[in-house]
Amino acid sequence: MTIPKSSIGYLTQVYQNVSEVNWSEAEALYNSLKSAGVIIPDGEGRSKGALSIVCSEIAKMRGGKVVIDRADIGFPDRDVDGAAPILRERYGPVSLLIFSGSGRSLVPLVDAQKMALHITRTGRRRDYSIDVVTSDPNSPLGRLGREFGTCLVVKGRELEEDSVDTSAFKSTGILGDVFILGASLVLQAIAEALYSGKPSEIRERTERLMEETNAVVERFVSSDFLSELINLLERRSLCFFAGLGSGREVARMTAVRMGHVKRAIGDQVYVAGESSTPPPRAGDLLVVISYSGETEVVASWCKNFKKLGGTIASILGRKGTTIESLSDMTFHIETNVEPGAPNDFYVKAAFATSPLPIFLIEKLQERGLRLPEYILRWYHSVTG
């Protein structure tokens, strides 16, 4: 497998880690998801967002799976063990699909333990599966996956010292970048293989995604779009990220990471359309992620933002769209998606936006402000 070389050091590490995946583990996860009638995605923070992006594509693809999130109002019980038999009766075998780099995330661990108890009590291992993607196969979640389903190991960042400073971020990433991006890339390849019905294609599709995401990132980091966006992010103003569906998950993932940096300098970052989101003001920034560029609700947000004197930067999958016409600047990620197939635009957008906080940190360093990672970890711990 060819490993792309990225100008962003931690992305080269992502690709290296992905190349070391045990493909029999990936195929085991494929088989578990293929046999499932319903998937429950489970994780915390940005891991949950990355998982939701791909699960959304699995749900939307032709012949896709039913995907029911724990947060959905239609989830049939307050706990996984109570919901599992109901979902089994309605849809067939149940997969509890977990993303956790550490393998110790609290909510997924509680859910997995309850599912394991249910499987043990009923003895119906063919009806229920705990499928875990983690960096640590010996963690509590890793062990539960190996015993009650599958465990796919995708390595994360090796360096964990709190002393990491600004100069190291391009090499190490921030917090869980390396695991989250690598795991989402492999799961996207599995989703595409589910669509084609050919598990033997997982490795080939993964290699293609590595090459294409790297090409998108290299184009992004050398673009005028990024330079202008970083200049806008450096300003003392509110920043909003927007999208719907998978686009909102990319927006939320990026907002969480950018928020760690912006809050450290006294600013705030929001996801548009949420109950806690304040109204924009003149001079604020809206960053939009949309494949079609025609999502009516998002276009309406853009129109309102323009009226109030805000600046709009968009990352789109198509040219000549309504949202592009409303934007002050646009970056395109073109994809060749077969109708009904999983769309890789959102994974590519997640890769492209991942270095944004790092470039902002570098810009702040040029002004004399250094942000050690323990500050970002503190904001991460108190904001989720």
C-alpha positions as CSV (number, residue, x, y, z in Angstrom):
1,M,0.0,0.0,0.0
2,T,1.4,3.4,-1.0
3,I,1.5,5.9,1.9
4,P,0.9,9.5,0.8
5,K,3.3,12.2,2.1
6,S,1.5,15.2,3.5
7,S,2.9,18.6,4.2
8,I,0.9,18.3,7.5
9,G,3.0,15.8,9.5
10,Y,0.2,14.3,11.6
11,L,-1.7,13.4,8.4
12,T,1.2,11.4,7.2
13,Q,1.0,9.6,10.5
14,V,-2.7,9.1,9.9
15,Y,-2.0,7.4,6.6
16,Q,0.8,5.4,8.1
17,N,-1.5,4.1,10.8
18,V,-4.2,3.3,8.3
19,S,-1.7,1.3,6.2
20,E,-1.0,-0.9,9.3
21,V,-4.7,-1.8,9.9
22,N,-5.3,-5.6,10.1
23,W,-7.5,-6.0,7.1
24,S,-9.0,-9.2,8.5
25,E,-10.3,-7.1,11.4
26,A,-11.8,-4.6,8.8
27,E,-13.5,-7.5,7.0
28,A,-14.9,-8.8,10.2
29,L,-16.4,-5.4,10.9
30,Y,-17.8,-5.4,7.4
31,N,-19.4,-8.8,7.9
32,S,-21.0,-7.7,11.2
33,L,-22.4,-4.5,9.7
34,K,-23.6,-6.4,6.6
35,S,-25.5,-8.9,8.8
36,A,-27.0,-6.1,11.0
37,G,-30.5,-4.9,10.4
38,V,-29.9,-1.8,12.5
39,I,-26.8,0.1,13.6
40,I,-26.6,2.1,16.9
41,P,-23.6,4.6,16.5
42,D,-22.0,5.4,19.8
43,G,-19.1,7.6,20.9
44,E,-18.2,10.9,22.5
45,G,-17.3,14.3,21.2
46,R,-15.6,14.4,17.8
47,S,-15.3,10.6,17.7
48,K,-19.1,10.5,17.7
49,G,-19.3,13.1,15.0
50,A,-16.9,11.2,12.7
51,L,-18.8,8.0,13.2
52,S,-22.1,9.8,12.5
53,I,-20.8,11.2,9.2
54,V,-20.2,7.7,7.8
55,C,-23.2,6.1,9.4
56,S,-25.3,8.7,7.7
57,E,-23.9,7.6,4.4
58,I,-24.6,4.0,5.2
59,A,-28.2,4.9,6.0
60,K,-28.7,7.0,2.8
61,M,-27.0,4.6,0.3
62,R,-29.1,2.4,-1.9
63,G,-29.9,-0.8,0.1
64,G,-28.5,0.9,3.2
65,K,-29.0,0.1,6.9
66,V,-31.4,1.5,9.5
67,V,-29.3,3.8,11.7
68,I,-30.8,4.9,15.1
69,D,-28.8,7.2,17.3
70,R,-29.1,7.1,21.1
71,A,-30.1,10.8,21.0
72,D,-33.0,10.2,18.5
73,I,-36.5,10.8,19.9
74,G,-37.5,7.5,18.3
75,F,-34.9,5.5,20.3
76,P,-37.2,3.0,22.0
77,D,-35.8,3.0,25.6
78,R,-33.6,5.1,27.8
79,D,-30.9,2.3,27.9
80,V,-29.3,0.2,25.2
81,D,-30.1,-3.1,26.9
82,G,-33.8,-2.1,27.0
83,A,-33.8,-0.8,23.4
84,A,-31.9,-3.8,21.9
85,P,-34.7,-6.4,22.0
86,I,-37.2,-3.9,20.6
87,L,-34.9,-2.9,17.8
88,R,-34.1,-6.6,17.1
89,E,-37.8,-7.3,16.7
90,R,-38.4,-4.4,14.4
91,Y,-35.3,-4.5,12.2
92,G,-33.3,-7.6,12.8
93,P,-29.8,-8.1,14.3
94,V,-28.4,-5.1,16.2
95,S,-24.9,-3.7,15.9
96,L,-23.7,-1.3,18.6
97,L,-21.0,0.5,16.7
98,I,-18.5,2.4,18.8
99,F,-15.7,4.8,18.0
100,S,-13.3,5.4,21.0
101,G,-9.6,6.1,20.5
102,S,-8.8,5.4,24.2
103,G,-11.3,2.5,24.5
104,R,-12.4,4.0,27.8
105,S,-15.0,6.7,26.8
106,L,-17.6,6.7,29.6
107,V,-21.0,6.7,27.7
108,P,-20.0,4.1,25.1
109,L,-18.4,1.9,27.8
110,V,-21.6,2.0,29.9
111,D,-23.7,1.2,26.8
112,A,-21.3,-1.7,25.8
113,Q,-21.4,-3.2,29.3
114,K,-25.2,-3.1,29.3
115,M,-25.3,-4.7,25.8
116,A,-22.8,-7.4,26.9
117,L,-25.0,-8.2,29.9
118,H,-28.0,-8.5,27.7
119,I,-26.1,-10.8,25.3
120,T,-24.9,-12.9,28.2
121,R,-28.4,-13.2,29.7
122,T,-30.1,-14.1,26.5
123,G,-27.3,-16.1,24.9
124,R,-28.3,-14.7,21.5
125,R,-25.0,-13.7,20.1
126,R,-26.2,-13.8,16.5
127,D,-28.8,-11.1,17.3
128,Y,-26.5,-8.6,18.9
129,S,-23.0,-7.4,18.3
130,I,-20.6,-4.9,20.0
131,D,-18.4,-3.6,17.2
132,V,-15.6,-1.4,18.4
133,V,-13.1,0.8,16.6
134,T,-10.3,1.8,18.9
135,S,-6.6,2.4,19.3
136,D,-6.3,0.1,22.3
137,P,-7.5,-3.5,21.8
138,N,-6.7,-4.2,25.5
139,S,-8.9,-1.4,26.8
140,P,-12.3,-2.2,28.4
141,L,-14.1,-1.4,25.1
142,G,-11.5,-3.3,23.0
143,R,-12.0,-6.4,25.2
144,L,-15.8,-6.2,25.0
145,G,-15.6,-5.9,21.2
146,R,-13.3,-8.9,21.0
147,E,-15.7,-11.0,23.2
148,F,-19.1,-9.9,21.9
149,G,-18.5,-8.7,18.4
150,T,-15.5,-7.2,16.6
151,C,-12.6,-5.0,17.4
152,L,-10.9,-3.0,14.6
153,V,-7.6,-1.4,15.8
154,V,-6.7,2.0,14.2
155,K,-3.6,3.6,15.9
156,G,-3.8,7.1,17.3
157,R,-1.2,9.6,18.3
158,E,1.8,8.2,20.1
159,L,2.9,11.4,21.8
160,E,0.7,12.3,24.8
161,E,2.8,14.6,26.9
162,D,1.1,17.8,28.1
163,S,4.3,19.7,27.2
164,V,3.5,19.6,23.5
165,D,3.7,23.2,22.2
166,T,2.6,25.1,19.1
167,S,5.6,24.0,17.1
168,A,4.7,20.3,17.4
169,F,1.0,20.5,16.4
170,K,1.6,20.0,12.7
171,S,3.5,16.8,13.5
172,T,1.3,15.5,16.3
173,G,-2.2,16.9,15.6
174,I,-4.4,18.3,18.4
175,L,-6.0,15.9,20.9
176,G,-7.6,12.9,19.0
177,D,-7.0,14.1,15.4
178,V,-4.9,11.1,14.4
179,F,-7.3,8.3,15.5
180,I,-10.5,10.1,14.5
181,L,-9.4,10.8,10.9
182,G,-7.8,7.4,10.4
183,A,-10.9,5.6,11.8
184,S,-13.3,7.6,9.7
185,L,-11.3,6.9,6.5
186,V,-11.3,3.1,7.1
187,L,-15.0,3.1,8.0
188,Q,-15.8,5.1,4.8
189,A,-14.0,2.4,2.8
190,I,-16.1,-0.2,4.6
191,A,-19.3,1.7,3.8
192,E,-18.3,1.8,0.1
193,A,-17.6,-2.0,0.2
194,L,-21.0,-2.6,1.8
195,Y,-22.6,-0.7,-1.1
196,S,-20.6,-2.8,-3.7
197,G,-21.0,-6.0,-1.8
198,K,-17.3,-6.7,-2.1
199,P,-15.3,-6.9,1.2
200,S,-12.2,-7.7,-0.8
201,E,-12.3,-4.0,-2.0
202,I,-11.9,-2.5,1.5
203,R,-8.1,-2.2,1.2
204,E,-8.2,-0.8,-2.3
205,R,-10.8,1.7,-1.5
206,T,-8.9,2.8,1.6
207,E,-5.8,3.4,-0.5
208,R,-7.8,5.5,-3.0
209,L,-9.3,7.5,-0.1
210,M,-5.8,8.2,1.3
211,E,-4.6,9.5,-2.0
212,E,-7.7,11.6,-2.6
213,T,-7.9,13.1,0.9
214,N,-4.2,14.0,0.8
215,A,-4.7,15.7,-2.6
216,V,-7.6,17.7,-1.2
217,V,-5.7,18.7,1.9
218,E,-2.6,19.8,-0.1
219,R,-4.8,21.9,-2.3
220,F,-6.5,23.4,0.7
221,V,-3.4,24.3,2.7
222,S,-1.9,26.1,-0.3
223,S,-5.0,28.0,-1.2
224,D,-5.8,31.7,-0.9
225,F,-9.1,30.5,0.7
226,L,-7.2,29.2,3.7
227,S,-5.0,32.3,4.0
228,E,-8.1,34.6,4.0
229,L,-10.0,32.3,6.4
230,I,-7.2,32.3,8.9
231,N,-7.0,36.1,8.8
232,L,-10.8,36.2,9.5
233,L,-10.5,33.7,12.3
234,E,-7.8,35.7,14.0
235,R,-10.1,38.7,14.3
236,R,-12.0,39.3,17.6
237,S,-15.5,38.1,16.5
238,L,-17.9,35.3,16.8
239,C,-17.5,32.3,14.5
240,F,-20.3,30.1,13.3
241,F,-20.1,26.7,11.5
242,A,-23.1,25.5,9.5
243,G,-24.4,22.5,7.6
244,L,-27.2,19.9,7.6
245,G,-26.9,16.1,8.0
246,S,-23.4,15.0,7.4
247,G,-22.4,18.6,6.7
248,R,-23.5,19.6,10.2
249,E,-21.4,16.8,11.7
250,V,-18.3,18.1,9.9
251,A,-19.2,21.6,11.0
252,R,-19.6,20.5,14.6
253,M,-16.3,18.6,14.6
254,T,-14.5,21.6,13.2
255,A,-16.3,24.0,15.6
256,V,-15.3,21.9,18.6
257,R,-11.6,22.0,17.6
258,M,-11.6,25.6,16.6
259,G,-13.5,26.5,19.8
260,H,-10.6,25.2,22.0
261,V,-8.4,27.8,20.3
262,K,-10.8,30.7,20.0
263,R,-11.9,30.5,23.6
264,A,-8.3,30.6,24.7
265,I,-8.2,34.1,23.3
266,G,-11.6,35.2,24.6
267,D,-13.8,34.5,21.6
268,Q,-16.6,32.0,21.0
269,V,-17.5,29.4,18.3
270,Y,-21.0,28.1,17.6
271,V,-22.8,25.6,15.4
272,A,-25.6,27.4,13.5
273,G,-29.1,26.3,14.2
274,E,-28.7,24.9,17.7
275,S,-30.7,26.1,20.7
276,S,-27.7,27.8,22.3
277,T,-26.6,29.7,19.2
278,P,-26.9,33.5,19.5
279,P,-27.8,35.7,16.6
280,P,-24.9,36.9,14.4
281,R,-23.6,40.4,14.4
282,A,-21.9,42.5,11.8
283,G,-18.3,41.3,11.4
284,D,-19.0,37.8,12.5
285,L,-17.8,34.8,10.4
286,L,-20.0,31.9,9.0
287,V,-18.2,28.8,7.7
288,V,-20.5,26.5,5.7
289,I,-20.0,22.9,4.7
290,S,-22.4,21.6,2.0
291,Y,-22.1,19.0,-0.8
292,S,-25.0,20.3,-2.9
293,G,-24.6,24.0,-2.2
294,E,-28.4,24.2,-2.5
295,T,-29.6,23.1,1.0
296,E,-32.5,25.5,1.5
297,V,-32.2,25.9,5.2
298,V,-28.4,26.6,5.0
299,A,-28.9,29.0,2.1
300,S,-31.5,30.9,4.3
301,W,-28.9,31.2,7.1
302,C,-26.4,32.6,4.6
303,K,-28.9,35.2,3.3
304,N,-29.7,36.3,6.9
305,F,-25.9,36.4,7.7
306,K,-25.3,38.6,4.7
307,K,-28.1,41.0,5.7
308,L,-26.5,41.4,9.1
309,G,-23.1,42.3,7.7
310,G,-21.3,39.0,8.3
311,T,-18.7,37.2,6.2
312,I,-19.4,33.8,4.7
313,A,-16.8,31.2,3.7
314,S,-18.1,28.0,2.1
315,I,-16.7,24.5,1.5
316,L,-18.8,23.0,-1.3
317,G,-19.1,19.9,-3.4
318,R,-20.5,21.6,-6.5
319,K,-19.9,24.8,-8.5
320,G,-22.3,27.5,-9.5
321,T,-24.7,26.9,-6.6
322,T,-26.9,29.2,-4.5
323,I,-24.7,29.0,-1.4
324,E,-21.6,29.8,-3.5
325,S,-23.3,32.9,-4.9
326,L,-24.0,34.1,-1.3
327,S,-20.4,33.4,-0.1
328,D,-17.5,35.8,0.1
329,M,-15.1,33.0,-0.7
330,T,-15.5,29.3,-1.6
331,F,-13.4,26.2,-1.7
332,H,-14.6,23.3,-3.8
333,I,-14.1,19.6,-3.1
334,E,-15.3,17.8,-6.2
335,T,-16.2,14.2,-6.0
336,N,-17.4,11.6,-8.5
337,V,-20.3,10.0,-6.6
338,E,-22.4,7.3,-8.2
339,P,-26.1,8.0,-7.4
340,G,-27.1,5.9,-4.4
341,A,-23.5,5.3,-3.3
342,P,-21.9,6.6,-0.1
343,N,-20.6,10.1,-0.6
344,D,-17.0,10.7,0.4
345,F,-17.3,14.5,0.2
346,Y,-17.8,14.7,4.0
347,V,-14.8,12.6,5.0
348,K,-12.7,14.7,2.6
349,A,-14.1,17.9,4.1
350,A,-13.2,16.6,7.6
351,F,-9.6,16.1,6.5
352,A,-9.4,19.5,4.8
353,T,-10.7,21.4,7.8
354,S,-8.7,19.4,10.4
355,P,-5.6,21.7,10.1
356,L,-7.6,24.9,10.6
357,P,-7.0,25.3,14.3
358,I,-3.3,24.5,13.8
359,F,-2.9,27.3,11.2
360,L,-4.7,29.7,13.6
361,I,-2.4,28.7,16.4
362,E,0.6,29.4,14.2
363,K,-0.8,32.8,13.3
364,L,-1.2,33.6,16.9
365,Q,2.3,32.5,17.6
366,E,3.5,35.0,15.0
367,R,1.8,37.6,17.2
368,G,3.7,36.3,20.3
369,L,1.0,34.1,21.8
370,R,1.9,30.5,22.4
371,L,-0.8,27.9,23.3
372,P,0.5,24.8,25.0
373,E,-1.7,21.7,24.7
374,Y,-2.6,21.6,28.3
375,I,-4.7,24.7,27.7
376,L,-6.5,23.0,24.9
377,R,-7.0,19.9,27.0
378,W,-8.5,22.0,29.8
379,Y,-11.1,23.5,27.4
380,H,-11.7,20.0,26.0
381,S,-12.3,18.6,29.4
382,V,-14.8,21.2,30.5
383,T,-16.7,21.6,27.2
384,G,-16.7,17.9,26.0
